[in-house]
Amino acid sequence: MAKKRPAAKPQLKDGEIPVVGAREPCPCGSGRRYKACHGRTAAHAATELVQRPFQGLPGECDWVALRELVPAATAPLHLKGGLPEGVPSVTLATVLPMAWPALRREDGSILLGLQNDASSGDLSREMADTLERAFATEPGNPVPARRVPAEGPRLQDLLDPDGDFEPVVHAGFEFWIPDAQDAQAASPEIAASLERANAAAIPTVKLAGVDAAYWCETPDKNHLRWVMPHPEEKLLDALARMQVAGATSLGEGTKLVGSFRAHGLMVPVWDLPTGVTAADVEKPAAQFAEHLAAALATDAPLTPEERRARGGLTNRQVTLS
């Protein structure tokens, strides 16, 4: 008969259970995974969900895309009043090694992770807390996860509202280790994390001619996923009008198959035949944007056929966050 494994010793921090990864052993010492133990309590104690955590930031649609759609991307961030002394740059990154919330590099620059689990209902406040802690972190160290205080600044309080937000999509995660010397010195854990992340990355391209539209390649078919800023009800009306008019196609064999909601915004999705590249849909996407603008400007009641089309679009919606 196997011996029962003794419970792990509790790992308290300032008298509290620290936040760890959802699948890691709970620091309380119960032997259960965090998500089934104190992580559940933390989730229930989360603040009221902020439906649009990136609202008011430059490039809100691209923030949503980088959070939900894009495997590997970075974007320089601009702070109100400029950068603190000793911090040459702050860069948003979709994912960091070991799912770190942030990393202070040896040169003092900061990488701020976007696709991390949230322990509260306000992703913007959590990321602002991480960024402020990154300023105080010694260079060469990651910023650990923690349960965010109930009060505190949000990204909207820290970032320049007039700064540009220009994502750069990468083929992989080599931006974690920017030069060959650092790559050779990387720990086995970081090297393994880089290998896993690169293996899982789906080829993705940001369209140049329209805002927040991302092409991606999968084994069976390709897709275009386009984050749109318009009010949902008005956008559904416009898409229904266009569908009845036969104006939702992006070319032969393409089809608008539905949409999902993410962080308060709608994301229409097209299926594309294998072999249709991002360059192939640049011109059709620009034409679609023109037709959509005209449809959004129309206030006439929907026809019976358009109402049926709208019902079909609504039935194919999924909410991600």
C-alpha positions as CSV (number, residue, x, y, z in Angstrom):
1,M,0.0,0.0,0.0
2,A,1.5,3.3,-1.0
3,K,2.3,5.8,1.7
4,K,0.1,8.9,1.8
5,R,2.2,11.9,0.7
6,P,2.5,14.4,3.6
7,A,0.9,17.8,3.0
8,A,3.3,20.5,1.8
9,K,4.4,23.2,4.2
10,P,2.3,26.4,3.7
11,Q,4.2,29.1,1.8
12,L,2.8,32.3,3.3
13,K,3.9,35.7,2.1
14,D,3.2,38.5,4.6
15,G,0.7,36.2,6.2
16,E,-1.3,35.7,3.0
17,I,-1.5,32.9,0.4
18,P,0.5,34.2,-2.7
19,V,-0.9,33.9,-6.2
20,V,0.6,31.2,-8.4
21,G,-0.3,29.5,-11.7
22,A,-3.7,27.9,-11.8
23,R,-2.3,24.3,-12.2
24,E,0.5,24.7,-9.6
25,P,0.2,23.3,-6.1
26,C,-1.6,25.7,-3.8
27,P,0.9,27.5,-1.5
28,C,-1.4,26.8,1.5
29,G,0.0,23.3,1.6
30,S,-3.3,21.5,0.9
31,G,-1.9,19.4,-1.9
32,R,-4.5,20.6,-4.3
33,R,-4.0,22.7,-7.4
34,Y,-4.3,26.4,-6.8
35,K,-7.4,26.8,-9.1
36,A,-9.2,24.2,-7.0
37,C,-8.2,25.7,-3.7
38,H,-7.4,29.3,-2.8
39,G,-7.5,30.2,-6.4
40,R,-11.2,29.5,-6.4
41,T,-11.6,31.8,-3.4
42,A,-9.6,34.5,-5.1
43,A,-11.8,34.2,-8.3
44,H,-15.0,34.5,-6.2
45,A,-13.6,37.6,-4.5
46,A,-12.7,39.2,-7.7
47,T,-13.9,42.8,-8.2
48,E,-16.8,43.5,-10.5
49,L,-15.9,42.7,-14.1
50,V,-14.8,45.6,-16.2
51,Q,-16.3,44.8,-19.6
52,R,-13.9,47.0,-21.6
53,P,-10.6,47.1,-19.7
54,F,-8.8,48.8,-22.5
55,Q,-11.4,51.5,-23.3
56,G,-9.8,54.9,-23.6
57,L,-6.3,53.5,-24.5
58,P,-4.9,54.3,-27.9
59,G,-5.5,51.2,-30.1
60,E,-8.2,49.6,-28.0
61,C,-9.0,47.1,-30.7
62,D,-5.4,46.0,-31.1
63,W,-5.1,45.6,-27.3
64,V,-8.0,43.1,-27.5
65,A,-6.4,41.4,-30.5
66,L,-3.1,41.0,-28.8
67,R,-4.8,39.7,-25.7
68,E,-7.0,37.1,-27.4
69,L,-5.9,36.4,-31.0
70,V,-2.2,37.0,-31.6
71,P,0.4,34.5,-30.4
72,A,3.6,36.6,-30.6
73,A,3.6,40.4,-30.8
74,T,5.1,43.4,-29.1
75,A,4.2,47.1,-28.9
76,P,6.1,50.1,-27.4
77,L,4.2,51.8,-24.6
78,H,4.3,55.5,-23.9
79,L,3.9,56.8,-20.4
80,K,2.4,60.0,-19.1
81,G,5.3,62.3,-18.2
82,G,7.9,60.1,-19.9
83,L,9.9,57.1,-18.6
84,P,11.3,56.8,-15.1
85,E,15.0,57.2,-14.6
86,G,16.8,54.0,-15.5
87,V,14.0,52.6,-17.6
88,P,15.0,53.1,-21.3
89,S,11.8,51.6,-22.7
90,V,8.5,49.8,-21.8
91,T,7.2,47.3,-24.3
92,L,3.9,45.3,-24.2
93,A,4.4,41.6,-25.0
94,T,1.7,39.1,-25.7
95,V,3.4,36.4,-23.6
96,L,6.6,36.2,-21.5
97,P,8.7,33.2,-20.4
98,M,7.2,31.1,-17.6
99,A,4.0,33.3,-17.9
100,W,5.7,36.1,-16.0
101,P,3.5,39.2,-15.6
102,A,6.5,41.4,-16.5
103,L,10.3,41.2,-16.9
104,R,12.9,43.9,-16.0
105,R,15.8,43.3,-18.4
106,E,19.5,43.7,-17.5
107,D,19.5,47.1,-19.3
108,G,16.5,48.3,-17.2
109,S,14.0,48.0,-19.9
110,I,10.6,46.4,-19.2
111,L,8.5,43.8,-20.9
112,L,4.9,43.8,-19.7
113,G,2.9,40.6,-20.4
114,L,-0.7,40.8,-21.6
115,Q,-2.0,37.2,-21.9
116,N,-1.7,36.4,-18.2
117,D,-4.5,35.1,-16.0
118,A,-6.4,37.8,-14.1
119,S,-7.2,37.4,-10.4
120,S,-9.6,40.4,-10.3
121,G,-12.3,41.8,-12.6
122,D,-10.1,44.6,-13.9
123,L,-7.3,43.6,-16.2
124,S,-6.2,47.2,-16.7
125,R,-5.7,47.7,-13.0
126,E,-3.8,44.4,-12.6
127,M,-1.4,45.3,-15.5
128,A,-0.9,48.8,-14.0
129,D,0.0,47.3,-10.7
130,T,2.5,45.0,-12.4
131,L,4.0,47.9,-14.4
132,E,4.5,50.0,-11.2
133,R,6.2,47.0,-9.5
134,A,8.4,46.5,-12.5
135,F,9.8,50.0,-12.1
136,A,11.0,49.1,-8.6
137,T,12.3,45.6,-9.6
138,E,16.1,45.2,-9.9
139,P,17.2,44.7,-13.5
140,G,17.6,41.1,-14.6
141,N,14.5,39.9,-12.7
142,P,10.9,39.0,-13.5
143,V,8.0,40.6,-11.6
144,P,6.1,37.9,-9.8
145,A,2.3,37.5,-9.8
146,R,0.3,38.7,-6.8
147,R,-3.2,39.4,-5.7
148,V,-3.8,43.0,-6.7
149,P,-5.0,45.5,-4.0
150,A,-8.6,46.7,-4.2
151,E,-7.5,50.2,-5.1
152,G,-4.9,51.5,-7.4
153,P,-4.1,53.1,-10.8
154,R,-5.2,51.6,-14.1
155,L,-3.3,51.6,-17.4
156,Q,-5.4,54.6,-18.4
157,D,-3.8,56.5,-15.5
158,L,-0.2,55.6,-16.5
159,L,-0.1,55.5,-20.3
160,D,-0.1,58.6,-22.6
161,P,-3.6,58.9,-24.2
162,D,-2.0,60.6,-27.2
163,G,0.8,58.0,-27.7
164,D,0.7,55.7,-30.7
165,F,0.0,52.1,-30.3
166,E,1.7,50.2,-33.1
167,P,1.9,46.4,-32.6
168,V,4.6,44.4,-34.3
169,V,3.6,40.7,-35.0
170,H,6.5,38.2,-34.7
171,A,6.9,34.8,-36.2
172,G,8.0,33.5,-32.8
173,F,9.1,34.5,-29.3
174,E,12.8,35.2,-30.0
175,F,12.2,38.8,-28.8
176,W,12.4,37.3,-25.3
177,I,16.1,36.9,-25.8
178,P,17.2,39.6,-28.2
179,D,20.8,38.8,-28.9
180,A,22.9,35.6,-29.3
181,Q,24.9,36.1,-26.1
182,D,21.7,36.3,-24.0
183,A,20.4,33.2,-25.8
184,Q,23.5,31.2,-24.8
185,A,23.1,32.3,-21.2
186,A,19.4,31.6,-21.0
187,S,18.4,29.1,-18.3
188,P,17.2,25.7,-19.3
189,E,13.7,26.7,-18.1
190,I,13.5,29.7,-20.3
191,A,15.0,27.8,-23.3
192,A,12.3,25.1,-22.8
193,S,9.6,27.7,-22.5
194,L,10.8,29.4,-25.7
195,E,10.7,26.1,-27.5
196,R,7.1,25.3,-26.3
197,A,5.9,28.7,-27.2
198,N,7.3,28.7,-30.7
199,A,5.9,25.2,-31.4
200,A,2.4,26.4,-30.4
201,A,2.5,29.8,-32.3
202,I,0.1,30.0,-35.2
203,P,1.4,32.0,-38.2
204,T,-0.3,35.4,-37.9
205,V,-0.2,38.7,-39.9
206,K,-1.7,42.1,-39.2
207,L,-3.3,43.6,-42.2
208,A,-1.8,46.9,-43.2
209,G,-4.8,48.6,-44.9
210,V,-7.4,48.4,-42.1
211,D,-7.3,48.6,-38.3
212,A,-7.1,45.6,-36.0
213,A,-7.6,42.8,-38.6
214,Y,-5.4,39.7,-38.2
215,W,-5.0,36.9,-40.7
216,C,-3.9,33.5,-39.4
217,E,-3.0,30.2,-40.9
218,T,-4.2,26.8,-39.5
219,P,-3.8,23.3,-41.0
220,D,-7.4,23.0,-42.3
221,K,-8.2,26.6,-43.4
222,N,-7.1,30.1,-42.9
223,H,-9.0,32.8,-41.0
224,L,-9.4,36.6,-40.8
225,R,-10.4,37.9,-37.3
226,W,-11.2,41.6,-37.2
227,V,-11.7,43.5,-33.9
228,M,-14.2,46.3,-34.4
229,P,-14.9,49.3,-32.2
230,H,-18.6,49.9,-33.2
231,P,-21.5,49.4,-30.8
232,E,-22.7,45.8,-31.0
233,E,-26.3,46.3,-32.0
234,K,-25.4,48.8,-34.7
235,L,-22.7,46.6,-36.1
236,L,-25.0,43.5,-36.2
237,D,-27.5,45.6,-38.2
238,A,-24.8,46.7,-40.6
239,L,-23.5,43.2,-41.1
240,A,-27.0,41.9,-41.7
241,R,-27.6,44.5,-44.4
242,M,-24.3,43.7,-46.0
243,Q,-24.9,39.9,-45.9
244,V,-28.3,40.3,-47.7
245,A,-26.6,42.5,-50.2
246,G,-23.8,39.9,-50.8
247,A,-21.2,42.3,-49.6
248,T,-19.5,40.3,-46.7
249,S,-17.2,38.2,-48.9
250,L,-13.5,38.8,-49.0
251,G,-13.0,36.9,-52.2
252,E,-13.8,33.6,-53.8
253,G,-14.3,30.8,-51.3
254,T,-14.3,33.2,-48.3
255,K,-17.2,33.3,-45.8
256,L,-18.2,35.4,-42.8
257,V,-18.9,32.6,-40.4
258,G,-19.8,34.4,-37.2
259,S,-18.3,36.5,-34.5
260,F,-17.3,36.5,-30.9
261,R,-17.2,39.1,-28.1
262,A,-13.9,39.9,-26.4
263,H,-13.5,42.6,-23.7
264,G,-16.7,44.3,-24.8
265,L,-15.9,44.4,-28.5
266,M,-17.2,42.3,-31.4
267,V,-14.8,40.3,-33.5
268,P,-16.2,39.1,-36.9
269,V,-14.5,36.0,-38.2
270,W,-14.1,34.8,-41.8
271,D,-13.1,31.4,-43.1
272,L,-10.6,31.6,-45.9
273,P,-9.5,28.8,-48.2
274,T,-6.0,27.3,-47.6
275,G,-3.6,29.2,-49.7
276,V,-5.3,32.6,-49.3
277,T,-2.7,34.8,-47.8
278,A,-2.9,38.0,-45.8
279,A,-1.8,39.9,-48.9
280,D,-4.7,38.3,-50.8
281,V,-7.3,39.9,-48.5
282,E,-5.8,43.3,-48.1
283,K,-7.8,44.9,-51.0
284,P,-11.1,43.0,-50.3
285,A,-10.8,44.0,-46.6
286,A,-10.4,47.7,-47.5
287,Q,-13.4,47.4,-49.8
288,F,-15.4,45.7,-47.0
289,A,-14.5,48.6,-44.6
290,E,-15.9,51.1,-47.1
291,H,-19.2,49.2,-47.4
292,L,-19.4,48.7,-43.7
293,A,-19.0,52.5,-43.1
294,A,-22.0,53.0,-45.5
295,A,-24.1,50.3,-43.8
296,L,-23.3,51.8,-40.3
297,A,-24.6,55.2,-41.5
298,T,-28.0,53.7,-42.5
299,D,-30.8,54.2,-40.0
300,A,-33.6,52.6,-42.1
301,P,-35.4,49.7,-40.4
302,L,-34.2,46.2,-41.3
303,T,-36.2,44.3,-43.9
304,P,-37.6,40.9,-43.0
305,E,-34.7,39.2,-44.9
306,E,-32.2,41.4,-43.1
307,R,-33.7,40.6,-39.7
308,R,-33.4,36.9,-40.5
309,A,-29.7,37.4,-41.4
310,R,-29.2,39.4,-38.2
311,G,-30.7,36.5,-36.2
312,G,-28.3,34.1,-37.9
313,L,-25.3,36.3,-37.0
314,T,-26.5,36.6,-33.4
315,N,-26.9,32.9,-33.0
316,R,-23.3,32.3,-34.1
317,Q,-21.8,34.7,-31.5
318,V,-19.6,33.4,-28.7
319,T,-18.3,35.4,-25.7
320,L,-14.6,34.9,-24.8
321,S,-14.3,37.5,-22.1
